[in-house]
Amino acid sequence: MRIALVCSAHGFGHVGRQLALGRALQRRGATVSVFTAAPPSLVTETLPTAQVVPWIVDVGISQIDSLKEDVTGTVALLERRCHDVAIDRLAEALRPFDGAVVDIAAAGLEAARRAEVPTLGVGNFDWAWIYQHYPELAEWAERFASWQAPHLGLSIAPGPGLQGFASIEAFGPLGRRAPAHKLPDNSVLVSFGGFGLDRLGTLLPRIPSVTWVVAV
């Protein structure tokens, strides 16, 4: 089977956990293609034989950095990235596949529906749920909810879970495994994902006996 993994363009977390699923699918004989805005090297270090399709599927929430959101910028990007023409282009690209797993870009779900490709939505939250908390994004929350509604959802832990799918099944965590690294005693790991945070070293407080370990 040819399976398309379609990942949200918000950070690297969505594609990161889909790489674990992609590896499991490959072990079962599937051919995997990853539609992502993440650097191709992020995919190929885990799935060397996977096809990487550079594709900005959605927006998520536009951020200035890991702690500052840009809601006005989010609206502008949604209008540019999630219109009908863009969704139809993605649908055309997905049509040759036997199935799609979408994490958790509503535009990707809608494209797969238009392509008539069996699809599973996977995530520990959905963007329609996030958007409904922002008055400026209420219209997009409704649109995303309608795009999610026809699909099956796989709700993974931890997180608030998925809402508004045709049916939802709950599962445990999904992620890649890596060798354990021993950290110094009394250390705290600090990571802000793909967005980063400028001057992180100057922002962390100095606490006696605590060692900050920064993931970059």
mmCIF file of the C-alpha atoms, coordinates in Angstrom:
data_MODEL
# 
_entry.id   MODEL 
# 
loop_
_atom_site.group_PDB 
_atom_site.id 
_atom_site.type_symbol 
_atom_site.label_atom_id 
_atom_site.label_alt_id 
_atom_site.label_comp_id 
_atom_site.label_asym_id 
_atom_site.label_entity_id 
_atom_site.label_seq_id 
_atom_site.pdbx_PDB_ins_code 
_atom_site.Cartn_x 
_atom_site.Cartn_y 
_atom_site.Cartn_z 
_atom_site.occupancy 
_atom_site.B_iso_or_equiv 
_atom_site.pdbx_formal_charge 
_atom_site.auth_seq_id 
_atom_site.auth_comp_id 
_atom_site.auth_asym_id 
_atom_site.auth_atom_id 
_atom_site.pdbx_PDB_model_num 
ATOM 1   C CA . MET A 1 1   ? 0.000   0.000  0.000  1.00 0.00 ? 1   MET A CA 1 
ATOM 2   C CA . ARG A 1 2   ? 1.027   3.579  -0.652 1.00 0.00 ? 2   ARG A CA 1 
ATOM 3   C CA . ILE A 1 3   ? 0.372   5.715  2.425  1.00 0.00 ? 3   ILE A CA 1 
ATOM 4   C CA . ALA A 1 4   ? 0.618   9.503  2.596  1.00 0.00 ? 4   ALA A CA 1 
ATOM 5   C CA . LEU A 1 5   ? 1.488   11.052 5.963  1.00 0.00 ? 5   LEU A CA 1 
ATOM 6   C CA . VAL A 1 6   ? 0.199   14.628 5.819  1.00 0.00 ? 6   VAL A CA 1 
ATOM 7   C CA . CYS A 1 7   ? 1.565   16.764 8.640  1.00 0.00 ? 7   CYS A CA 1 
ATOM 8   C CA . SER A 1 8   ? 0.572   20.128 10.038 1.00 0.00 ? 8   SER A CA 1 
ATOM 9   C CA . ALA A 1 9   ? 3.062   22.882 9.274  1.00 0.00 ? 9   ALA A CA 1 
ATOM 10  C CA . HIS A 1 10  ? 3.068   24.079 12.886 1.00 0.00 ? 10  HIS A CA 1 
ATOM 11  C CA . GLY A 1 11  ? 6.421   23.179 14.434 1.00 0.00 ? 11  GLY A CA 1 
ATOM 12  C CA . PHE A 1 12  ? 8.088   19.778 14.176 1.00 0.00 ? 12  PHE A CA 1 
ATOM 13  C CA . GLY A 1 13  ? 6.003   17.811 16.680 1.00 0.00 ? 13  GLY A CA 1 
ATOM 14  C CA . HIS A 1 14  ? 3.403   16.652 14.166 1.00 0.00 ? 14  HIS A CA 1 
ATOM 15  C CA . VAL A 1 15  ? 5.903   15.264 11.693 1.00 0.00 ? 15  VAL A CA 1 
ATOM 16  C CA . GLY A 1 16  ? 8.079   13.903 14.503 1.00 0.00 ? 16  GLY A CA 1 
ATOM 17  C CA . ARG A 1 17  ? 5.447   11.553 15.814 1.00 0.00 ? 17  ARG A CA 1 
ATOM 18  C CA . GLN A 1 18  ? 4.311   10.592 12.300 1.00 0.00 ? 18  GLN A CA 1 
ATOM 19  C CA . LEU A 1 19  ? 7.835   9.368  11.613 1.00 0.00 ? 19  LEU A CA 1 
ATOM 20  C CA . ALA A 1 20  ? 7.298   6.741  14.310 1.00 0.00 ? 20  ALA A CA 1 
ATOM 21  C CA . LEU A 1 21  ? 4.083   5.686  12.610 1.00 0.00 ? 21  LEU A CA 1 
ATOM 22  C CA . GLY A 1 22  ? 5.795   5.737  9.215  1.00 0.00 ? 22  GLY A CA 1 
ATOM 23  C CA . ARG A 1 23  ? 8.483   3.366  10.449 1.00 0.00 ? 23  ARG A CA 1 
ATOM 24  C CA . ALA A 1 24  ? 5.817   0.967  11.744 1.00 0.00 ? 24  ALA A CA 1 
ATOM 25  C CA . LEU A 1 25  ? 3.983   1.132  8.418  1.00 0.00 ? 25  LEU A CA 1 
ATOM 26  C CA . GLN A 1 26  ? 7.187   0.397  6.510  1.00 0.00 ? 26  GLN A CA 1 
ATOM 27  C CA . ARG A 1 27  ? 7.809   -2.668 8.672  1.00 0.00 ? 27  ARG A CA 1 
ATOM 28  C CA . ARG A 1 28  ? 4.410   -3.893 7.518  1.00 0.00 ? 28  ARG A CA 1 
ATOM 29  C CA . GLY A 1 29  ? 5.314   -3.450 3.867  1.00 0.00 ? 29  GLY A CA 1 
ATOM 30  C CA . ALA A 1 30  ? 3.786   -0.047 3.116  1.00 0.00 ? 30  ALA A CA 1 
ATOM 31  C CA . THR A 1 31  ? 5.447   2.593  0.957  1.00 0.00 ? 31  THR A CA 1 
ATOM 32  C CA . VAL A 1 32  ? 5.402   5.895  2.845  1.00 0.00 ? 32  VAL A CA 1 
ATOM 33  C CA . SER A 1 33  ? 5.435   9.472  1.572  1.00 0.00 ? 33  SER A CA 1 
ATOM 34  C CA . VAL A 1 34  ? 5.593   12.400 3.998  1.00 0.00 ? 34  VAL A CA 1 
ATOM 35  C CA . PHE A 1 35  ? 3.943   15.698 3.109  1.00 0.00 ? 35  PHE A CA 1 
ATOM 36  C CA . THR A 1 36  ? 5.593   18.239 5.396  1.00 0.00 ? 36  THR A CA 1 
ATOM 37  C CA . ALA A 1 37  ? 7.018   21.741 5.704  1.00 0.00 ? 37  ALA A CA 1 
ATOM 38  C CA . ALA A 1 38  ? 9.775   20.423 7.969  1.00 0.00 ? 38  ALA A CA 1 
ATOM 39  C CA . PRO A 1 39  ? 13.349  20.061 6.644  1.00 0.00 ? 39  PRO A CA 1 
ATOM 40  C CA . PRO A 1 40  ? 13.691  16.865 4.560  1.00 0.00 ? 40  PRO A CA 1 
ATOM 41  C CA . SER A 1 41  ? 16.658  15.809 6.720  1.00 0.00 ? 41  SER A CA 1 
ATOM 42  C CA . LEU A 1 42  ? 14.305  15.534 9.700  1.00 0.00 ? 42  LEU A CA 1 
ATOM 43  C CA . VAL A 1 43  ? 12.367  12.861 7.814  1.00 0.00 ? 43  VAL A CA 1 
ATOM 44  C CA . THR A 1 44  ? 15.227  10.991 6.187  1.00 0.00 ? 44  THR A CA 1 
ATOM 45  C CA . GLU A 1 45  ? 17.203  10.503 9.394  1.00 0.00 ? 45  GLU A CA 1 
ATOM 46  C CA . THR A 1 46  ? 14.321  8.275  10.584 1.00 0.00 ? 46  THR A CA 1 
ATOM 47  C CA . LEU A 1 47  ? 12.829  7.114  7.263  1.00 0.00 ? 47  LEU A CA 1 
ATOM 48  C CA . PRO A 1 48  ? 15.714  7.023  4.750  1.00 0.00 ? 48  PRO A CA 1 
ATOM 49  C CA . THR A 1 49  ? 13.591  5.405  2.026  1.00 0.00 ? 49  THR A CA 1 
ATOM 50  C CA . ALA A 1 50  ? 10.497  7.571  2.419  1.00 0.00 ? 50  ALA A CA 1 
ATOM 51  C CA . GLN A 1 51  ? 9.527   10.078 -0.233 1.00 0.00 ? 51  GLN A CA 1 
ATOM 52  C CA . VAL A 1 52  ? 9.540   13.614 1.186  1.00 0.00 ? 52  VAL A CA 1 
ATOM 53  C CA . VAL A 1 53  ? 7.010   15.952 -0.428 1.00 0.00 ? 53  VAL A CA 1 
ATOM 54  C CA . PRO A 1 54  ? 7.657   19.580 0.627  1.00 0.00 ? 54  PRO A CA 1 
ATOM 55  C CA . TRP A 1 55  ? 4.181   20.915 1.353  1.00 0.00 ? 55  TRP A CA 1 
ATOM 56  C CA . ILE A 1 56  ? 2.838   23.645 3.621  1.00 0.00 ? 56  ILE A CA 1 
ATOM 57  C CA . VAL A 1 57  ? -0.551  22.161 4.437  1.00 0.00 ? 57  VAL A CA 1 
ATOM 58  C CA . ASP A 1 58  ? -1.844  24.600 7.029  1.00 0.00 ? 58  ASP A CA 1 
ATOM 59  C CA . VAL A 1 59  ? -0.882  27.276 9.535  1.00 0.00 ? 59  VAL A CA 1 
ATOM 60  C CA . GLY A 1 60  ? -1.545  26.169 13.074 1.00 0.00 ? 60  GLY A CA 1 
ATOM 61  C CA . ILE A 1 61  ? -0.977  29.349 15.037 1.00 0.00 ? 61  ILE A CA 1 
ATOM 62  C CA . SER A 1 62  ? 1.490   31.874 13.659 1.00 0.00 ? 62  SER A CA 1 
ATOM 63  C CA . GLN A 1 63  ? 4.086   32.623 16.303 1.00 0.00 ? 63  GLN A CA 1 
ATOM 64  C CA . ILE A 1 64  ? 6.693   35.324 16.736 1.00 0.00 ? 64  ILE A CA 1 
ATOM 65  C CA . ASP A 1 65  ? 8.595   32.877 18.919 1.00 0.00 ? 65  ASP A CA 1 
ATOM 66  C CA . SER A 1 66  ? 7.691   29.924 21.119 1.00 0.00 ? 66  SER A CA 1 
ATOM 67  C CA . LEU A 1 67  ? 5.862   32.106 23.649 1.00 0.00 ? 67  LEU A CA 1 
ATOM 68  C CA . LYS A 1 68  ? 4.318   34.879 21.509 1.00 0.00 ? 68  LYS A CA 1 
ATOM 69  C CA . GLU A 1 69  ? 1.346   34.290 19.190 1.00 0.00 ? 69  GLU A CA 1 
ATOM 70  C CA . ASP A 1 70  ? 0.373   36.366 16.163 1.00 0.00 ? 70  ASP A CA 1 
ATOM 71  C CA . VAL A 1 71  ? -3.381  35.897 15.701 1.00 0.00 ? 71  VAL A CA 1 
ATOM 72  C CA . THR A 1 72  ? -3.684  38.586 13.025 1.00 0.00 ? 72  THR A CA 1 
ATOM 73  C CA . GLY A 1 73  ? -0.858  36.942 11.114 1.00 0.00 ? 73  GLY A CA 1 
ATOM 74  C CA . THR A 1 74  ? -2.587  33.581 11.543 1.00 0.00 ? 74  THR A CA 1 
ATOM 75  C CA . VAL A 1 75  ? -5.725  34.868 9.789  1.00 0.00 ? 75  VAL A CA 1 
ATOM 76  C CA . ALA A 1 76  ? -3.659  36.233 6.903  1.00 0.00 ? 76  ALA A CA 1 
ATOM 77  C CA . LEU A 1 77  ? -1.788  32.949 6.479  1.00 0.00 ? 77  LEU A CA 1 
ATOM 78  C CA . LEU A 1 78  ? -4.994  30.904 6.617  1.00 0.00 ? 78  LEU A CA 1 
ATOM 79  C CA . GLU A 1 79  ? -6.425  32.956 3.783  1.00 0.00 ? 79  GLU A CA 1 
ATOM 80  C CA . ARG A 1 80  ? -3.288  32.292 1.723  1.00 0.00 ? 80  ARG A CA 1 
ATOM 81  C CA . ARG A 1 81  ? -2.776  28.617 2.524  1.00 0.00 ? 81  ARG A CA 1 
ATOM 82  C CA . CYS A 1 82  ? -6.194  27.048 3.115  1.00 0.00 ? 82  CYS A CA 1 
ATOM 83  C CA . HIS A 1 83  ? -8.336  28.296 0.237  1.00 0.00 ? 83  HIS A CA 1 
ATOM 84  C CA . ASP A 1 84  ? -10.118 25.953 -2.190 1.00 0.00 ? 84  ASP A CA 1 
ATOM 85  C CA . VAL A 1 85  ? -7.459  26.087 -4.901 1.00 0.00 ? 85  VAL A CA 1 
ATOM 86  C CA . ALA A 1 86  ? -4.736  25.028 -2.459 1.00 0.00 ? 86  ALA A CA 1 
ATOM 87  C CA . ILE A 1 87  ? -6.881  22.199 -1.105 1.00 0.00 ? 87  ILE A CA 1 
ATOM 88  C CA . ASP A 1 88  ? -7.671  20.978 -4.620 1.00 0.00 ? 88  ASP A CA 1 
ATOM 89  C CA . ARG A 1 89  ? -3.950  20.952 -5.447 1.00 0.00 ? 89  ARG A CA 1 
ATOM 90  C CA . LEU A 1 90  ? -3.284  18.769 -2.424 1.00 0.00 ? 90  LEU A CA 1 
ATOM 91  C CA . ALA A 1 91  ? -6.227  16.526 -3.319 1.00 0.00 ? 91  ALA A CA 1 
ATOM 92  C CA . GLU A 1 92  ? -4.701  15.955 -6.743 1.00 0.00 ? 92  GLU A CA 1 
ATOM 93  C CA . ALA A 1 93  ? -1.365  15.028 -5.157 1.00 0.00 ? 93  ALA A CA 1 
ATOM 94  C CA . LEU A 1 94  ? -3.085  12.578 -2.768 1.00 0.00 ? 94  LEU A CA 1 
ATOM 95  C CA . ARG A 1 95  ? -5.248  10.852 -5.373 1.00 0.00 ? 95  ARG A CA 1 
ATOM 96  C CA . PRO A 1 96  ? -2.684  8.115  -6.276 1.00 0.00 ? 96  PRO A CA 1 
ATOM 97  C CA . PHE A 1 97  ? -2.400  6.945  -2.644 1.00 0.00 ? 97  PHE A CA 1 
ATOM 98  C CA . ASP A 1 98  ? -4.230  4.027  -1.058 1.00 0.00 ? 98  ASP A CA 1 
ATOM 99  C CA . GLY A 1 99  ? -4.652  5.832  2.231  1.00 0.00 ? 99  GLY A CA 1 
ATOM 100 C CA . ALA A 1 100 ? -3.695  8.957  4.163  1.00 0.00 ? 100 ALA A CA 1 
ATOM 101 C CA . VAL A 1 101 ? -2.900  9.747  7.770  1.00 0.00 ? 101 VAL A CA 1 
ATOM 102 C CA . VAL A 1 102 ? -3.349  13.429 8.592  1.00 0.00 ? 102 VAL A CA 1 
ATOM 103 C CA . ASP A 1 103 ? -1.794  14.959 11.726 1.00 0.00 ? 103 ASP A CA 1 
ATOM 104 C CA . ILE A 1 104 ? -3.882  17.062 12.250 1.00 0.00 ? 104 ILE A CA 1 
ATOM 105 C CA . ALA A 1 105 ? -4.260  19.607 9.445  1.00 0.00 ? 105 ALA A CA 1 
ATOM 106 C CA . ALA A 1 106 ? -7.955  20.135 8.684  1.00 0.00 ? 106 ALA A CA 1 
ATOM 107 C CA . ALA A 1 107 ? -7.087  21.274 5.152  1.00 0.00 ? 107 ALA A CA 1 
ATOM 108 C CA . GLY A 1 108 ? -5.301  17.948 4.653  1.00 0.00 ? 108 GLY A CA 1 
ATOM 109 C CA . LEU A 1 109 ? -8.379  16.074 5.831  1.00 0.00 ? 109 LEU A CA 1 
ATOM 110 C CA . GLU A 1 110 ? -10.569 17.993 3.405  1.00 0.00 ? 110 GLU A CA 1 
ATOM 111 C CA . ALA A 1 111 ? -8.115  17.409 0.549  1.00 0.00 ? 111 ALA A CA 1 
ATOM 112 C CA . ALA A 1 112 ? -8.133  13.663 1.233  1.00 0.00 ? 112 ALA A CA 1 
ATOM 113 C CA . ARG A 1 113 ? -11.936 13.656 1.260  1.00 0.00 ? 113 ARG A CA 1 
ATOM 114 C CA . ARG A 1 114 ? -12.002 15.395 -2.122 1.00 0.00 ? 114 ARG A CA 1 
ATOM 115 C CA . ALA A 1 115 ? -9.459  12.886 -3.424 1.00 0.00 ? 115 ALA A CA 1 
ATOM 116 C CA . GLU A 1 116 ? -11.663 10.031 -2.118 1.00 0.00 ? 116 GLU A CA 1 
ATOM 117 C CA . VAL A 1 117 ? -8.709  8.529  -0.255 1.00 0.00 ? 117 VAL A CA 1 
ATOM 118 C CA . PRO A 1 118 ? -9.446  6.594  2.975  1.00 0.00 ? 118 PRO A CA 1 
ATOM 119 C CA . THR A 1 119 ? -8.155  8.824  5.748  1.00 0.00 ? 119 THR A CA 1 
ATOM 120 C CA . LEU A 1 120 ? -7.432  8.761  9.456  1.00 0.00 ? 120 LEU A CA 1 
ATOM 121 C CA . GLY A 1 121 ? -6.956  11.926 11.502 1.00 0.00 ? 121 GLY A CA 1 
ATOM 122 C CA . VAL A 1 122 ? -4.329  11.542 14.232 1.00 0.00 ? 122 VAL A CA 1 
ATOM 123 C CA . GLY A 1 123 ? -3.557  14.003 17.013 1.00 0.00 ? 123 GLY A CA 1 
ATOM 124 C CA . ASN A 1 124 ? -3.680  14.851 20.687 1.00 0.00 ? 124 ASN A CA 1 
ATOM 125 C CA . PHE A 1 125 ? -5.769  17.954 19.881 1.00 0.00 ? 125 PHE A CA 1 
ATOM 126 C CA . ASP A 1 126 ? -7.385  19.452 16.801 1.00 0.00 ? 126 ASP A CA 1 
ATOM 127 C CA . TRP A 1 127 ? -7.053  22.952 15.353 1.00 0.00 ? 127 TRP A CA 1 
ATOM 128 C CA . ALA A 1 128 ? -10.809 23.564 15.303 1.00 0.00 ? 128 ALA A CA 1 
ATOM 129 C CA . TRP A 1 129 ? -10.777 23.183 19.092 1.00 0.00 ? 129 TRP A CA 1 
ATOM 130 C CA . ILE A 1 130 ? -7.797  25.538 19.411 1.00 0.00 ? 130 ILE A CA 1 
ATOM 131 C CA . TYR A 1 131 ? -9.305  28.151 17.095 1.00 0.00 ? 131 TYR A CA 1 
ATOM 132 C CA . GLN A 1 132 ? -12.635 28.327 18.909 1.00 0.00 ? 132 GLN A CA 1 
ATOM 133 C CA . HIS A 1 133 ? -10.840 30.003 21.826 1.00 0.00 ? 133 HIS A CA 1 
ATOM 134 C CA . TYR A 1 134 ? -9.938  33.010 19.625 1.00 0.00 ? 134 TYR A CA 1 
ATOM 135 C CA . PRO A 1 135 ? -12.768 35.324 18.483 1.00 0.00 ? 135 PRO A CA 1 
ATOM 136 C CA . GLU A 1 136 ? -10.723 36.321 15.419 1.00 0.00 ? 136 GLU A CA 1 
ATOM 137 C CA . LEU A 1 137 ? -10.528 32.664 14.354 1.00 0.00 ? 137 LEU A CA 1 
ATOM 138 C CA . ALA A 1 138 ? -14.156 31.664 15.021 1.00 0.00 ? 138 ALA A CA 1 
ATOM 139 C CA . GLU A 1 139 ? -15.039 31.465 11.322 1.00 0.00 ? 139 GLU A CA 1 
ATOM 140 C CA . TRP A 1 140 ? -12.028 29.251 10.638 1.00 0.00 ? 140 TRP A CA 1 
ATOM 141 C CA . ALA A 1 141 ? -12.905 27.088 13.665 1.00 0.00 ? 141 ALA A CA 1 
ATOM 142 C CA . GLU A 1 142 ? -16.295 26.354 12.101 1.00 0.00 ? 142 GLU A CA 1 
ATOM 143 C CA . ARG A 1 143 ? -14.751 25.638 8.723  1.00 0.00 ? 143 ARG A CA 1 
ATOM 144 C CA . PHE A 1 144 ? -12.131 23.310 10.191 1.00 0.00 ? 144 PHE A CA 1 
ATOM 145 C CA . ALA A 1 145 ? -14.795 21.494 12.221 1.00 0.00 ? 145 ALA A CA 1 
ATOM 146 C CA . SER A 1 146 ? -16.769 20.815 9.041  1.00 0.00 ? 146 SER A CA 1 
ATOM 147 C CA . TRP A 1 147 ? -13.621 19.470 7.341  1.00 0.00 ? 147 TRP A CA 1 
ATOM 148 C CA . GLN A 1 148 ? -12.915 17.158 10.277 1.00 0.00 ? 148 GLN A CA 1 
ATOM 149 C CA . ALA A 1 149 ? -16.470 15.883 10.699 1.00 0.00 ? 149 ALA A CA 1 
ATOM 150 C CA . PRO A 1 150 ? -16.498 13.153 7.991  1.00 0.00 ? 150 PRO A CA 1 
ATOM 151 C CA . HIS A 1 151 ? -13.331 11.426 9.199  1.00 0.00 ? 151 HIS A CA 1 
ATOM 152 C CA . LEU A 1 152 ? -12.261 8.838  11.735 1.00 0.00 ? 152 LEU A CA 1 
ATOM 153 C CA . GLY A 1 153 ? -10.052 10.210 14.499 1.00 0.00 ? 153 GLY A CA 1 
ATOM 154 C CA . LEU A 1 154 ? -7.283  8.559  16.472 1.00 0.00 ? 154 LEU A CA 1 
ATOM 155 C CA . SER A 1 155 ? -6.895  10.533 19.699 1.00 0.00 ? 155 SER A CA 1 
ATOM 156 C CA . ILE A 1 156 ? -3.458  10.063 21.235 1.00 0.00 ? 156 ILE A CA 1 
ATOM 157 C CA . ALA A 1 157 ? -2.271  10.907 24.731 1.00 0.00 ? 157 ALA A CA 1 
ATOM 158 C CA . PRO A 1 158 ? -1.324  13.149 26.388 1.00 0.00 ? 158 PRO A CA 1 
ATOM 159 C CA . GLY A 1 159 ? -3.536  16.102 25.536 1.00 0.00 ? 159 GLY A CA 1 
ATOM 160 C CA . PRO A 1 160 ? -7.117  17.363 25.420 1.00 0.00 ? 160 PRO A CA 1 
ATOM 161 C CA . GLY A 1 161 ? -7.897  14.886 22.642 1.00 0.00 ? 161 GLY A CA 1 
ATOM 162 C CA . LEU A 1 162 ? -9.849  15.171 19.411 1.00 0.00 ? 162 LEU A CA 1 
ATOM 163 C CA . GLN A 1 163 ? -13.359 16.531 19.015 1.00 0.00 ? 163 GLN A CA 1 
ATOM 164 C CA . GLY A 1 164 ? -15.965 16.573 16.267 1.00 0.00 ? 164 GLY A CA 1 
ATOM 165 C CA . PHE A 1 165 ? -14.826 13.597 14.173 1.00 0.00 ? 165 PHE A CA 1 
ATOM 166 C CA . ALA A 1 166 ? -17.198 10.967 12.796 1.00 0.00 ? 166 ALA A CA 1 
ATOM 167 C CA . SER A 1 167 ? -15.819 8.580  15.399 1.00 0.00 ? 167 SER A CA 1 
ATOM 168 C CA . ILE A 1 168 ? -12.893 8.797  17.789 1.00 0.00 ? 168 ILE A CA 1 
ATOM 169 C CA . GLU A 1 169 ? -10.766 6.056  19.282 1.00 0.00 ? 169 GLU A CA 1 
ATOM 170 C CA . ALA A 1 170 ? -8.367  6.800  22.122 1.00 0.00 ? 170 ALA A CA 1 
ATOM 171 C CA . PHE A 1 171 ? -4.782  5.510  22.156 1.00 0.00 ? 171 PHE A CA 1 
ATOM 172 C CA . GLY A 1 172 ? -1.647  6.065  24.178 1.00 0.00 ? 172 GLY A CA 1 
ATOM 173 C CA . PRO A 1 173 ? 1.386   8.181  23.234 1.00 0.00 ? 173 PRO A CA 1 
ATOM 174 C CA . LEU A 1 174 ? 2.871   8.100  19.734 1.00 0.00 ? 174 LEU A CA 1 
ATOM 175 C CA . GLY A 1 175 ? 6.523   9.009  19.270 1.00 0.00 ? 175 GLY A CA 1 
ATOM 176 C CA . ARG A 1 176 ? 9.988   7.940  18.255 1.00 0.00 ? 176 ARG A CA 1 
ATOM 177 C CA . ARG A 1 177 ? 12.270  6.048  20.620 1.00 0.00 ? 177 ARG A CA 1 
ATOM 178 C CA . ALA A 1 178 ? 15.821  7.170  21.243 1.00 0.00 ? 178 ALA A CA 1 
ATOM 179 C CA . PRO A 1 179 ? 18.610  5.895  23.493 1.00 0.00 ? 179 PRO A CA 1 
ATOM 180 C CA . ALA A 1 180 ? 18.402  7.292  26.993 1.00 0.00 ? 180 ALA A CA 1 
ATOM 181 C CA . HIS A 1 181 ? 20.853  10.046 27.880 1.00 0.00 ? 181 HIS A CA 1 
ATOM 182 C CA . LYS A 1 182 ? 21.896  10.388 31.469 1.00 0.00 ? 182 LYS A CA 1 
ATOM 183 C CA . LEU A 1 183 ? 21.503  13.957 32.687 1.00 0.00 ? 183 LEU A CA 1 
ATOM 184 C CA . PRO A 1 184 ? 23.323  15.534 35.594 1.00 0.00 ? 184 PRO A CA 1 
ATOM 185 C CA . ASP A 1 185 ? 21.666  15.307 38.994 1.00 0.00 ? 185 ASP A CA 1 
ATOM 186 C CA . ASN A 1 186 ? 19.159  18.106 39.699 1.00 0.00 ? 186 ASN A CA 1 
ATOM 187 C CA . SER A 1 187 ? 18.950  18.985 36.011 1.00 0.00 ? 187 SER A CA 1 
ATOM 188 C CA . VAL A 1 188 ? 15.939  20.296 34.082 1.00 0.00 ? 188 VAL A CA 1 
ATOM 189 C CA . LEU A 1 189 ? 15.482  19.738 30.337 1.00 0.00 ? 189 LEU A CA 1 
ATOM 190 C CA . VAL A 1 190 ? 14.258  22.831 28.458 1.00 0.00 ? 190 VAL A CA 1 
ATOM 191 C CA . SER A 1 191 ? 12.858  22.614 24.909 1.00 0.00 ? 191 SER A CA 1 
ATOM 192 C CA . PHE A 1 192 ? 10.690  24.966 22.867 1.00 0.00 ? 192 PHE A CA 1 
ATOM 193 C CA . GLY A 1 193 ? 10.405  22.865 19.707 1.00 0.00 ? 193 GLY A CA 1 
ATOM 194 C CA . GLY A 1 194 ? 11.016  24.060 16.181 1.00 0.00 ? 194 GLY A CA 1 
ATOM 195 C CA . PHE A 1 195 ? 10.214  27.706 16.893 1.00 0.00 ? 195 PHE A CA 1 
ATOM 196 C CA . GLY A 1 196 ? 13.018  28.260 19.351 1.00 0.00 ? 196 GLY A CA 1 
ATOM 197 C CA . LEU A 1 197 ? 13.299  31.147 21.744 1.00 0.00 ? 197 LEU A CA 1 
ATOM 198 C CA . ASP A 1 198 ? 15.807  33.950 21.334 1.00 0.00 ? 198 ASP A CA 1 
ATOM 199 C CA . ARG A 1 199 ? 18.238  34.552 24.191 1.00 0.00 ? 199 ARG A CA 1 
ATOM 200 C CA . LEU A 1 200 ? 16.981  31.483 26.071 1.00 0.00 ? 200 LEU A CA 1 
ATOM 201 C CA . GLY A 1 201 ? 20.172  31.266 28.080 1.00 0.00 ? 201 GLY A CA 1 
ATOM 202 C CA . THR A 1 202 ? 19.650  34.777 29.461 1.00 0.00 ? 202 THR A CA 1 
ATOM 203 C CA . LEU A 1 203 ? 15.984  34.160 30.329 1.00 0.00 ? 203 LEU A CA 1 
ATOM 204 C CA . LEU A 1 204 ? 16.438  31.121 32.548 1.00 0.00 ? 204 LEU A CA 1 
ATOM 205 C CA . PRO A 1 205 ? 16.774  31.995 36.230 1.00 0.00 ? 205 PRO A CA 1 
ATOM 206 C CA . ARG A 1 206 ? 19.881  31.104 38.149 1.00 0.00 ? 206 ARG A CA 1 
ATOM 207 C CA . ILE A 1 207 ? 18.847  28.580 40.797 1.00 0.00 ? 207 ILE A CA 1 
ATOM 208 C CA . PRO A 1 208 ? 21.425  27.092 43.147 1.00 0.00 ? 208 PRO A CA 1 
ATOM 209 C CA . SER A 1 209 ? 22.072  23.393 42.495 1.00 0.00 ? 209 SER A CA 1 
ATOM 210 C CA . VAL A 1 210 ? 19.864  23.342 39.328 1.00 0.00 ? 210 VAL A CA 1 
ATOM 211 C CA . THR A 1 211 ? 21.440  22.655 35.926 1.00 0.00 ? 211 THR A CA 1 
ATOM 212 C CA . TRP A 1 212 ? 19.458  23.714 32.843 1.00 0.00 ? 212 TRP A CA 1 
ATOM 213 C CA . VAL A 1 213 ? 19.860  21.362 29.862 1.00 0.00 ? 213 VAL A CA 1 
ATOM 214 C CA . VAL A 1 214 ? 18.811  23.122 26.656 1.00 0.00 ? 214 VAL A CA 1 
ATOM 215 C CA . ALA A 1 215 ? 17.588  21.110 23.635 1.00 0.00 ? 215 ALA A CA 1 
ATOM 216 C CA . VAL A 1 216 ? 18.508  22.830 20.366 1.00 0.00 ? 216 VAL A CA 1 
# 
